[in-house]
Amino acid sequence: MLWVTGAYSPEMSAGGLQCRAIAAVLTGRMHVEVLTTATTASLPRQATVDGIAVSRVHVTIGSRWSAVVSALRMAGALVRVLPRAGLVHVQGYSSKLILVSLMARLFRRPVVLHLQTSKHDEPDTVRAQGALAWWAFRSASRYLSVSPGLTQRYLEAGLPESRIQEIPNGVDAARFAPAPAAERPALRRQLHLPEDRPIVLFVGVMMPDKQPHVLFDAWLQMRRATGLVSTLVFVGASNPKLYELADRLAERVRADADASGFGGDVLFVPPTSAVEDYFRAADVFAMPSAREGLPIVLLEAMACGLPVIASRLPGSTDTMIEPGANGLLVPPGDAGGLADGLARLLADPAEAERLGAAARQTVVARYTIERVAEQWLATYQQMLASR
């Protein structure tokens, strides 16, 4: 099995993290290798992570020369790995799917294309990138969709219903679990978080689609209107050198926080491999995204028993959250509605606890990594047997 990802440990991407979690569950039941791109030049080209061979192709974002060199190196890596791979599983659409599809056809290996992100992995978006991109997208032997919304976009494009299978993302419910009340003060001290006030948490890349600025505006409105004191914590990448971060949202939010007079109550934390500690230390999780596939961070927060408030995204968050039962939903970009939801959760700890407990039950019943791993494995076995 060859997994092709946009990033893999120690670099982080949703697809890479999901693959790593799946691999841990299926250890000994299948052989996997990983081919990934990497932006950290110091990472070795060949490595072993959790017993899995990882081949890295280094890229420099925005460099055309790097794009040419990385394509050649990826082709070389595919030549080495494909002869011993029964099939290729590509996490999300990117331009490297074209090369992977060509090489997989040369070696007669089926390709699984994993549709993960709304818009980005939708047929209309790919088709707009040209005939070659559209050919690569359509040539997959099987499609895995993480959400009903992505499945619907696929079917609306007239692509074969027989090739798509819906498997949600999953989380490790043992790793992402509520912290006992007695442990929370020590956990907050370890993370350098305040112990005397509630914490509102955001986890994700500081990019426009994630709308961290909407959350800050909502938090500020809530604080000024109600007087409820809390700390807002942003965990995630905020390096404006990356193309996704061109709007320099982190700097904008920092400047707005300082101008508001509450800058000391807004904290920024870089990406961390121990993100579960922040979920376990927080009181409320907010996800104001404008688009998502089936957000893993939302599942992680729910698994940790946090009351969650998220944007209502049809075919995505509305399939995970039943408003008032296991969380709250508000229209995307609605800072006022988000402020009201934050106030509701912070002002009524009993209600917040009820919603958090129900959120964890939802994850345990439907979204555990063990459940998802078995579905991945069954798909692989079916495809290999049909060959």
C-alpha positions in Angstrom: 0.0 0.0 0.0 1.3 3.5 -0.9 -0.2 6.5 0.8 0.5 9.9 -0.9 0.0 12.9 1.4 0.7 16.6 1.4 2.5 16.3 4.7 3.5 13.6 7.2 4.9 13.6 10.7 6.6 15.6 12.0 5.0 18.0 9.6 1.2 18.2 10.0 -1.8 18.0 7.7 -5.2 16.6 8.3 -4.7 13.8 5.7 -1.3 12.9 7.1 -2.5 12.8 10.7 -5.5 10.6 9.7 -3.2 8.2 7.9 -0.8 8.0 10.8 -3.7 7.2 13.2 -5.1 4.6 10.8 -1.7 3.0 10.5 -1.4 2.7 14.3 -4.7 0.7 14.4 -3.8 -1.6 11.5 -0.3 -2.4 12.5 0.6 -5.9 11.4 -2.5 -6.2 9.2 -1.2 -4.4 6.1 2.1 -3.1 4.8 2.2 0.6 4.1 4.7 3.1 2.8 4.2 6.9 2.6 5.2 9.3 -0.1 4.8 12.9 1.0 5.9 16.4 0.2 7.7 18.4 2.9 8.5 22.1 3.3 11.1 21.7 6.1 14.4 21.3 4.3 16.2 19.7 7.3 13.9 16.6 7.3 15.6 13.6 5.8 14.4 12.3 2.4 14.1 8.8 3.7 12.9 8.0 7.3 10.9 5.6 9.4 8.0 6.9 11.4 6.2 4.5 13.7 7.8 1.6 11.8 6.5 2.9 8.4 8.9 3.9 5.6 8.4 7.5 4.6 9.9 9.1 1.4 9.9 12.9 1.4 10.0 15.2 -1.6 11.1 18.6 -0.5 9.3 21.6 -2.0 9.7 25.4 -1.7 6.3 27.0 -1.9 6.1 29.6 -4.7 9.3 28.4 -6.5 8.7 27.2 -10.1 12.2 25.6 -10.1 11.4 23.7 -6.9 8.2 22.5 -8.5 10.1 21.0 -11.5 12.8 19.4 -9.3 10.2 18.0 -6.8 8.2 16.5 -9.7 11.3 14.7 -11.0 12.1 13.4 -7.5 8.5 12.3 -6.9 8.6 10.4 -10.2 11.8 8.7 -9.1 10.2 7.8 -5.7 7.2 6.3 -7.5 9.4 4.2 -9.7 11.0 2.7 -6.6 7.9 2.2 -4.5 5.1 1.3 -7.0 6.4 -2.2 -7.9 5.8 -3.3 -4.4 2.5 -1.4 -3.8 -0.7 -3.1 -4.4 -2.6 0.2 -4.7 -2.1 3.9 -4.2 -4.2 6.0 -1.8 -3.9 9.8 -2.5 -5.1 12.1 0.3 -7.0 14.9 -1.4 -6.5 16.6 -4.8 -3.3 18.4 -5.7 -1.3 18.8 -8.8 0.8 15.8 -7.9 -2.2 13.6 -8.6 -1.5 14.0 -12.3 2.0 12.5 -11.9 0.7 9.8 -9.5 -2.1 8.8 -11.9 0.3 8.6 -14.9 2.8 6.5 -13.0 0.1 4.3 -11.4 -1.3 3.6 -14.9 2.2 2.7 -16.1 2.6 0.2 -13.3 -1.0 -0.9 -13.5 -1.9 0.1 -10.0 -5.4 1.2 -8.9 -5.7 4.7 -7.3 -7.9 5.6 -4.4 -8.6 9.3 -4.3 -9.7 10.6 -0.9 -12.0 13.6 -1.0 -11.5 15.5 2.1 -11.9 19.3 1.7 -15.0 21.1 0.4 -14.4 23.2 -2.7 -10.7 22.1 -3.0 -11.6 18.4 -3.6 -14.8 19.0 -5.5 -15.1 18.1 -9.2 -15.9 21.6 -10.5 -12.9 23.1 -8.8 -10.6 20.4 -10.3 -12.2 20.7 -13.8 -11.4 24.4 -13.8 -7.7 23.6 -13.5 -7.5 22.1 -17.0 -8.0 18.9 -19.0 -5.0 17.1 -17.5 -6.2 17.8 -13.9 -9.7 16.6 -14.8 -8.3 13.5 -16.4 -6.3 12.6 -13.3 -9.3 13.2 -11.1 -11.7 11.1 -13.2 -9.2 8.2 -13.6 -9.3 7.1 -10.0 -10.5 3.5 -9.5 -12.2 4.4 -6.2 -13.2 7.6 -4.4 -13.5 7.9 -0.6 -15.6 10.8 0.6 -15.5 12.0 4.2 -18.9 13.7 4.1 -22.3 13.7 2.5 -21.6 17.2 1.1 -18.5 16.0 -0.9 -20.4 12.9 -2.0 -23.2 15.0 -3.4 -20.8 17.3 -5.3 -19.2 14.2 -6.8 -22.6 12.8 -7.9 -23.7 16.1 -9.3 -20.7 16.1 -11.6 -22.1 12.9 -13.3 -19.3 10.7 -12.0 -20.0 7.0 -11.5 -21.9 6.3 -8.3 -20.4 2.8 -8.2 -16.9 4.2 -7.5 -17.6 6.4 -4.5 -17.8 5.2 -0.9 -18.5 7.4 2.1 -16.2 6.9 5.1 -16.0 9.7 7.7 -12.9 10.9 9.4 -12.1 9.3 12.8 -10.3 10.1 16.0 -8.6 8.2 18.7 -11.2 8.4 21.5 -8.6 7.2 24.1 -6.1 9.9 23.2 -8.8 12.6 22.8 -10.7 12.1 26.0 -12.0 14.4 28.8 -9.5 15.4 31.5 -10.7 14.6 35.1 -11.4 17.8 36.9 -8.6 17.2 39.4 -6.0 17.1 36.6 -7.0 20.3 34.8 -5.2 22.9 37.0 -1.9 21.0 36.6 -2.5 20.7 32.8 -3.1 24.4 32.5 0.0 25.2 34.4 2.0 22.9 32.1 0.6 24.7 29.1 1.1 28.2 30.6 -2.7 28.9 30.5 -4.6 30.8 33.1 -6.3 28.7 35.8 -8.8 31.2 37.0 -11.0 31.8 34.0 -12.7 29.8 31.2 -10.8 29.1 28.0 -12.3 29.4 24.5 -10.2 27.4 22.0 -9.6 27.6 18.3 -7.4 24.9 16.5 -6.5 25.3 12.9 -4.4 27.2 10.3 -4.8 30.9 10.5 -6.2 31.2 6.9 -9.2 33.0 5.5 -11.4 29.9 5.2 -11.0 29.1 8.8 -12.2 32.6 9.8 -10.2 33.1 13.0 -11.0 36.9 12.7 -14.7 36.1 13.0 -14.1 34.2 16.2 -12.1 37.1 17.7 -14.8 39.6 16.7 -17.5 37.4 18.3 -15.4 36.8 21.5 -14.9 40.6 21.8 -18.6 41.3 21.2 -19.5 38.7 23.8 -17.1 40.1 26.4 -18.2 43.7 25.9 -21.9 42.9 26.0 -21.9 40.4 28.9 -18.7 41.1 30.9 -18.0 37.4 30.9 -14.2 37.1 31.3 -12.4 34.4 29.4 -9.2 33.7 27.5 -9.2 33.1 23.8 -6.5 30.7 22.6 -5.6 30.2 18.9 -3.6 27.0 18.3 -2.1 26.6 14.8 0.2 27.8 12.1 0.5 31.6 11.7 3.5 31.9 9.5 2.7 34.5 6.7 5.4 33.0 4.4 3.1 30.2 3.5 0.8 30.9 0.6 -2.3 30.0 2.5 -1.6 32.8 5.0 -1.1 35.7 2.6 -3.7 37.7 4.3 -1.6 37.7 7.5 -4.6 37.0 9.6 -2.5 36.3 12.8 -1.1 39.7 12.7 -4.5 41.2 12.1 -6.0 39.4 15.0 -3.1 40.4 17.3 -3.4 44.0 16.3 -7.1 44.0 16.8 -6.7 42.4 20.2 -4.1 44.9 21.3 -6.3 47.8 20.1 -9.3 46.4 22.0 -7.5 46.6 25.4 -7.8 42.8 25.9 -4.7 41.7 24.1 -3.4 40.0 27.2 -6.4 37.6 27.1 -5.7 36.4 23.5 -3.0 33.8 23.2 -1.3 32.3 20.1 0.2 28.8 20.3 2.2 27.3 17.4 1.3 23.9 15.9 1.8 21.1 18.4 1.8 17.3 18.3 0.2 17.3 21.7 -2.9 19.3 20.7 -5.0 17.0 22.8 -3.7 18.7 25.9 -5.2 22.0 24.8 -8.6 20.4 24.1 -8.5 18.8 27.6 -7.6 22.1 29.2 -10.3 24.2 27.5 -13.9 25.0 28.3 -15.4 25.7 24.9 -14.3 24.9 21.4 -15.2 27.2 18.5 -14.9 26.5 14.8 -16.0 29.4 12.6 -14.9 28.0 9.3 -16.5 29.0 6.0 -15.9 25.5 4.5 -14.9 22.1 5.7 -15.1 18.5 4.6 -15.7 16.6 7.8 -13.4 18.6 10.3 -11.1 16.4 12.4 -10.5 19.2 14.9 -14.3 19.3 15.6 -14.3 15.6 16.2 -11.3 15.9 18.5 -12.9 18.6 20.6 -16.2 16.6 20.8 -14.2 13.5 21.8 -12.6 15.5 24.7 -16.1 16.3 26.0 -16.0 20.0 25.0 -19.1 21.9 24.3 -18.7 23.0 20.7 -20.0 25.8 18.6 -19.4 25.7 14.8 -20.5 27.1 11.5 -23.5 25.4 10.0 -22.0 23.8 6.8 -24.5 21.7 4.9 -23.4 18.1 4.4 -20.6 18.6 6.9 -21.0 20.0 10.4 -24.8 19.6 10.3 -24.3 15.8 9.9 -22.2 15.8 13.1 -24.0 18.3 15.4 -27.6 18.4 16.3 -28.1 21.9 17.7 -29.0 21.9 21.3 -28.4 18.2 21.7 -24.6 17.8 21.3 -23.4 21.3 20.3 -24.4 24.6 18.7 -24.4 25.7 15.0 -24.4 29.3 13.7 -24.3 30.7 10.1 -20.8 31.1 8.7 -19.4 34.6 9.2 -22.2 35.5 11.8 -20.1 37.0 14.5 -23.2 38.1 16.4 -24.6 34.6 16.5 -21.3 33.2 17.5 -21.1 35.7 20.3 -24.5 34.7 21.6 -23.4 31.0 21.5 -20.2 31.7 23.4 -22.2 33.6 26.0 -24.7 30.8 26.4 -22.0 28.2 27.0 -19.8 30.3 29.3 -22.8 31.6 31.4 -24.3 28.1 31.9 -21.6 25.6 32.9 -24.3 22.9 33.5 -25.6 23.3 29.9 -22.0 23.3 28.6 -21.3 20.1 30.4 -24.4 18.4 29.1 -23.6 19.3 25.5 -20.0 18.2 25.9 -20.9 14.8 27.3 -23.4 14.3 24.4 -20.7 15.3 21.9 -18.3 12.7 23.2 -21.1 10.0 23.0 -21.6 11.0 19.3 -17.9 10.4 18.6 -17.7 7.1 20.4 -20.8 5.9 18.6 -19.9 7.0 15.0 -16.4 8.4 14.6 -13.7 6.3 16.4 -10.5 5.7 14.5 -10.9 1.9 15.0 -14.2 2.0 13.2 -12.8 4.1 10.3 -9.7 2.0 10.0 -11.7 -1.2 9.5 -13.6 0.5 6.7 -10.4 1.6 5.0 -9.0 -1.9 5.3 -12.2 -3.5 3.9 -12.0 -1.2 0.9 -8.4 -2.1 0.2 -9.1 -5.8 0.5 -12.1 -5.6 -1.8 -10.1 -3.7 -4.5 -7.1 -6.0 -4.3 -9.3 -9.1 -4.5 -11.1 -7.7 -7.6 -7.7 -7.5 -9.4 
